[in-house]
Amino acid sequence: MCLAVPVEVKQVGPNETLPEGRAEVEIDGVTLQVGTALVERVAVGDWVLLHAGYIIEVLSQEKAQDQLSLFKEFYERVGEPHER
Amino acid sequence: MSGRSTKSKIAALLKEMRATTNSPLTFMEVCGTHTMSIARHGIKSLLPPNVKIVSGPGCPVCVTSAGDLERALSLADRPDVVVATFGDMIKVPGRERSLASARNVQVIYSPLDALALAERTPDKQVVLLGIGFETTAPLMAATLLEAKRRELGNLLLLSMHKLVPPALRLLLADPQCGLSGFLLPGHVSAIVGRAYYDFLKPYGVASVIAGFDPLDLMESLYLLVKSAHEGNTTPVNNYPRVVNEGGNTKALALLEQVFQPVDSSWRGIGIIPASGLALTPDFASFDAATRFGLSTEELPEPPGCLCGSILMGKRLPSDCLHFGKRCTPSFPVGPCMVSTEGTCAAWFKYNLGA
């Protein structure tokens, strides 16, 4: 039930179509109004983690890099040939 | 990625796992979404014979007590009420029926749908079923805050929320559990952060926060084997693309503003002190249990159902007399078969007992 999916933010309220505390995101071509109350800041173009209609985290390039670097050394050390 | 295929990475991780130790290790995944991902990707079948994973009490629907379900059912027939719930709860069998057959139930995707419903139907009391752990409770908190700000008097919450740490403590205090470590939930951790689990250190077990794809799971299992072997008891964050050290401070502040810990009954396990969330005095007017004077009676489990022991990782679905016979996803006896994230549902769907 704690399913959360990464989505891209298309609009942030308040504006003509969205009230305060809402953003519009797109999932597989479907647009959805979601709550922004659980994050400090969110901007158009941000990738965010969506859980049951609320943004629970804003994702970033640095965080993605932290993830990749965790096992970088491991995969280099165990050194099997690259497949791609 | 570093240019290496997922398959070869997984092979390398398995090789390192085997090289690290032959000692028997049992880890528990404490998240229903992990349960399903592990089953779907056949992770258990890949692991070395000394490394076992068991499922824990991480499916919110499965741990919702029979008494809480009856309380929700008692509201769902009132003409002045609409019960708004995540779809997972709909099929859970109560004493005589489930929410699916009750009169006034609305399935929602988000608590914000319940807010909109309350606004659209001012003549009804909309009762939101508060199901879920630290991931979901802040959403309810944010929704109630918005209802308060907008002076919406007809949105109520029946809180059945649960907290992860008290269940982990209970498991570790039980000598029968014999766990070497925990695969910690990824999205609970997005809210609470890594440091939340530092309470685990004195128990001498390994723990790793994991993401949900097969590589996330394999890397995290390798880290669990390594931590257990090296005696490292500091919880490791292997999901930094989503989880940070201190968690989502805004969500945690909302949680604290709206909820306070309370003793809570877990299905098949019983009451765990300070393991649930009740509304704080400032939000007491949103409490559906008080508004409708609901009983606090707890109910026994369906006869023969092993959900309680399965949730504690002590028994396997195949140990249950009902499993796959009287109890199937179409006609479930207990909640572990109802929820798509339940251990029994995962075993049934992916034929794990075979």
Interface residues (C-beta under 8 A of the other chain):
Chain A: M1 C2 L3 A4 G21 Q33 V34 G35 A37 L38 V39 E40 L49 H51 A52 G53 Y54 I56 E57 L59 K63 A64 D66 Q67 L68 L70 F71 K72 F74 Y75 E76 V78 E80 H82 E83 R84
Chain B: M1 S2 G3 R4 S5 K7 S8 K9 A11 A12 K15 E16 C31 G32 T33 C59 P60 V61 F86 D88 Y109 S110 P111 L112 D113 I131 G132 F133 T135 T136 P138 L139 A142 T143 L145 E146 P185 G186 H187 V188 A190 I191 E219 N238 Y239 P240 R241 V242 N244 N248 K250 A251 L254 S339 E341
